Amino acid sequence: MKIHKEGYTILLVSFLTLAALNFVVYLFSITAFYYGVLPASALLMIFLLRFFRVPHRTITPNETTVFSPADGTVVAIEEVFENEYLNTKCIQVSVFMSVWNVHINWYPIKGTVKYYKYHPGKYLVAWHPKSSTLNERTTVVVERPDGVPVLLRQIAGALARRIVCNAQVGKSAEQCSEMGFIKFGSRVDLFLPLNADIAVSLNQKVTGNNSVIATIPTKTN
């Protein structure tokens, strides 16, 4: 199993801390060591290893397909006015990632990064309706070769205190390549044009790079 680089420090610190704790408990109480601290420590390390795993996914790029940028559950599908960059009505699709999901974020389409901005903010629970505009977040806009833009927003949750985003304005974005990472519970919003054919429903479980969120017709001039 491959481990994401964002987990290296946390895993090392956790392992050393738990090893020291287990050693101290063993010295004072063998019973507490075998029936309490050791099993709990093992479960915590298994959880952390699972959280920072890098899944192997079979990828089939498609020009008109918008793949899910994250693993999780669809918690919102609604028409909204996006006023940070697009300044138009869009269809917002939000994917909530629990602590049990992989927290890597991927580019849902192929194109060029036209916009990137980091916003400091609050840490409301990620499924809160206002988390999209009030929480710590990053906004990324990828424009397809035919000029169709898709806006993504990485949103920190109540537990997530670190958003990693690799997007750089002017750089190319390959569909299904890694865009970033959010540590612990969080959410990703997609803002799609109104002519997008949405392929998911509320409360549906989705898998990053595999689940189709929508299809957007090729723009013709």
C-alpha positions as CSV (number, residue, x, y, z in Angstrom):
1,M,0.0,0.0,0.0
2,K,1.4,3.4,-1.0
3,I,1.2,6.2,1.5
4,H,0.7,9.8,0.5
5,K,3.6,12.2,1.3
6,E,1.3,14.4,3.4
7,G,1.0,11.6,5.9
8,Y,4.8,11.0,6.4
9,T,5.3,13.4,9.3
10,I,2.0,12.6,11.1
11,L,2.6,8.9,10.8
12,L,6.2,9.2,12.1
13,V,5.2,11.4,15.0
14,S,2.2,9.2,15.9
15,F,4.3,6.1,15.8
16,L,7.0,7.5,18.0
17,T,4.5,9.0,20.5
18,L,2.5,5.8,20.8
19,A,5.7,3.7,21.1
20,A,6.9,5.8,24.0
21,L,3.4,5.7,25.6
22,N,3.3,1.9,25.3
23,F,6.7,1.5,26.8
24,V,5.8,3.6,29.8
25,V,2.5,1.7,30.3
26,Y,4.3,-1.7,29.9
27,L,6.7,-0.7,32.7
28,F,3.9,0.1,35.1
29,S,1.2,-2.4,34.1
30,I,1.5,-5.3,31.8
31,T,-2.3,-5.9,32.0
32,A,-3.1,-2.3,30.9
33,F,-0.5,-2.6,28.1
34,Y,-1.9,-5.8,26.6
35,Y,-5.6,-5.2,27.1
36,G,-5.8,-1.4,26.7
37,V,-3.1,0.8,25.3
38,L,-1.5,-1.7,22.8
39,P,-4.7,-2.6,21.0
40,A,-5.9,1.1,21.0
41,S,-2.5,2.2,19.6
42,A,-2.6,-0.5,16.8
43,L,-6.1,0.6,15.8
44,L,-5.1,4.3,15.7
45,M,-2.1,3.5,13.5
46,I,-4.2,1.4,11.2
47,F,-6.7,4.2,10.9
48,L,-4.0,6.7,10.0
49,L,-2.4,4.4,7.5
50,R,-5.8,3.9,5.9
51,F,-6.5,7.6,5.8
52,F,-3.2,8.5,4.1
53,R,-3.3,5.7,1.6
54,V,-3.0,6.4,-2.1
55,P,-5.6,4.2,-4.0
56,H,-4.9,2.6,-7.3
57,R,-7.6,3.7,-9.8
58,T,-8.2,2.7,-13.4
59,I,-8.5,6.0,-15.3
60,T,-10.2,6.6,-18.6
61,P,-9.9,10.3,-19.6
62,N,-12.8,11.8,-21.5
63,E,-13.0,15.3,-22.9
64,T,-16.7,16.0,-22.0
65,T,-16.8,14.1,-18.7
66,V,-16.4,15.7,-15.3
67,F,-15.1,13.1,-12.9
68,S,-15.5,13.3,-9.1
69,P,-12.6,15.3,-7.7
70,A,-12.8,13.3,-4.4
71,D,-14.1,10.3,-2.6
72,G,-17.2,10.9,-0.5
73,T,-20.9,11.6,-0.5
74,V,-22.8,14.1,-2.7
75,V,-24.4,16.6,-0.2
76,A,-25.6,19.4,-2.5
77,I,-26.8,19.8,-6.1
78,E,-28.2,23.2,-6.7
79,E,-28.3,26.2,-9.0
80,V,-26.3,29.1,-7.5
81,F,-24.7,32.4,-8.5
82,E,-20.9,32.0,-8.4
83,N,-19.5,35.5,-7.7
84,E,-15.8,35.0,-7.0
85,Y,-14.6,34.3,-10.6
86,L,-17.3,33.0,-13.0
87,N,-19.9,35.7,-12.1
88,T,-22.7,33.7,-13.5
89,K,-25.3,31.1,-12.5
90,C,-23.9,27.6,-12.2
91,I,-24.8,24.2,-10.9
92,Q,-23.0,23.5,-7.7
93,V,-22.2,19.9,-6.8
94,S,-20.6,19.3,-3.4
95,V,-18.8,16.2,-2.2
96,F,-18.3,15.7,1.5
97,M,-15.3,13.6,2.6
98,S,-15.6,11.9,6.0
99,V,-12.5,10.8,8.0
100,W,-13.0,7.3,6.4
101,N,-12.5,8.6,2.9
102,V,-9.3,9.1,0.9
103,H,-8.6,12.8,1.1
104,I,-6.7,13.3,-2.1
105,N,-8.3,15.8,-4.6
106,W,-8.0,15.3,-8.3
107,Y,-8.6,17.5,-11.4
108,P,-12.0,16.5,-12.8
109,I,-11.3,17.8,-16.3
110,K,-8.3,18.5,-18.5
111,G,-7.4,22.1,-19.2
112,T,-5.4,25.1,-18.1
113,V,-5.4,26.6,-14.6
114,K,-6.8,30.1,-15.0
115,Y,-7.3,31.2,-11.4
116,Y,-6.2,30.2,-7.9
117,K,-6.8,31.8,-4.6
118,Y,-6.5,30.8,-1.0
119,H,-9.0,32.2,1.5
120,P,-8.5,32.0,5.3
121,G,-11.7,31.5,7.2
122,K,-13.7,29.6,9.8
123,Y,-13.9,25.8,10.5
124,L,-17.6,25.1,10.4
125,V,-18.6,21.5,9.8
126,A,-18.0,20.8,6.1
127,W,-21.6,19.9,5.3
128,H,-22.8,23.3,6.7
129,P,-24.4,25.3,3.8
130,K,-22.2,28.4,4.6
131,S,-18.9,26.5,4.7
132,S,-18.5,27.1,1.0
133,T,-18.1,30.9,1.6
134,L,-17.1,31.2,5.3
135,N,-14.6,28.3,5.9
136,E,-10.9,28.3,5.1
137,R,-10.8,27.3,1.4
138,T,-9.0,27.4,-1.9
139,T,-10.6,28.3,-5.3
140,V,-9.3,26.9,-8.5
141,V,-10.6,27.4,-12.0
142,V,-9.7,25.0,-14.8
143,E,-10.6,26.0,-18.4
144,R,-11.0,23.2,-21.0
145,P,-9.3,23.6,-24.4
146,D,-12.6,24.6,-25.8
147,G,-13.0,27.5,-23.3
148,V,-15.4,25.8,-20.9
149,P,-14.4,26.7,-17.3
150,V,-15.0,24.6,-14.2
151,L,-14.5,26.0,-10.7
152,L,-13.4,23.8,-7.8
153,R,-13.4,24.8,-4.2
154,Q,-11.5,22.9,-1.5
155,I,-13.1,23.5,1.9
156,A,-11.7,22.8,5.3
157,G,-14.0,21.3,7.9
158,A,-14.2,21.2,11.7
159,L,-11.3,18.8,11.9
160,A,-9.4,19.8,8.7
161,R,-6.8,22.4,9.5
162,R,-4.5,22.0,6.4
163,I,-5.4,22.4,2.8
164,V,-2.8,21.5,0.2
165,C,-3.3,22.7,-3.3
166,N,-0.8,22.2,-6.2
167,A,-2.6,24.4,-8.7
168,Q,-0.6,27.1,-10.4
169,V,-2.1,29.7,-12.7
170,G,-1.0,29.1,-16.3
171,K,0.0,25.5,-15.8
172,S,-1.8,22.6,-17.5
173,A,-4.1,20.4,-15.5
174,E,-4.4,16.8,-16.6
175,Q,-7.7,15.1,-16.0
176,C,-7.5,12.7,-13.0
177,S,-4.1,14.0,-11.9
178,E,-3.6,15.1,-8.3
179,M,-4.7,18.7,-7.5
180,G,-4.2,18.6,-3.7
181,F,-5.0,17.1,-0.4
182,I,-7.2,18.1,2.6
183,K,-6.3,16.5,6.0
184,F,-9.3,15.0,7.8
185,G,-13.1,15.8,7.4
186,S,-13.7,18.3,4.5
187,R,-15.5,19.0,1.3
188,V,-15.0,19.9,-2.4
189,D,-17.5,22.0,-4.4
190,L,-17.8,21.9,-8.2
191,F,-19.3,24.8,-10.1
192,L,-20.5,23.7,-13.5
193,P,-22.2,25.5,-16.4
194,L,-26.0,25.3,-16.5
195,N,-25.9,23.0,-19.6
196,A,-24.0,20.3,-17.7
197,D,-25.9,17.0,-17.6
198,I,-25.6,16.0,-13.9
199,A,-25.1,12.2,-13.5
200,V,-25.3,12.0,-9.7
201,S,-28.0,12.4,-7.0
202,L,-28.1,13.6,-3.4
203,N,-26.5,11.3,-0.8
204,Q,-24.8,9.2,-3.6
205,K,-21.4,7.8,-2.7
206,V,-18.8,8.8,-5.3
207,T,-15.2,7.7,-6.0
208,G,-12.6,10.1,-7.2
209,N,-11.5,9.7,-10.8
210,N,-14.1,6.9,-11.3
211,S,-17.5,8.4,-10.6
212,V,-18.9,10.6,-13.3
213,I,-20.3,13.8,-11.8
214,A,-21.6,15.3,-15.1
215,T,-21.0,15.7,-18.8
216,I,-20.5,19.1,-20.4
217,P,-21.0,19.4,-24.2
218,T,-18.1,20.6,-26.2
219,K,-18.4,24.4,-26.8
220,T,-18.8,25.4,-30.4
221,N,-17.9,28.9,-31.7
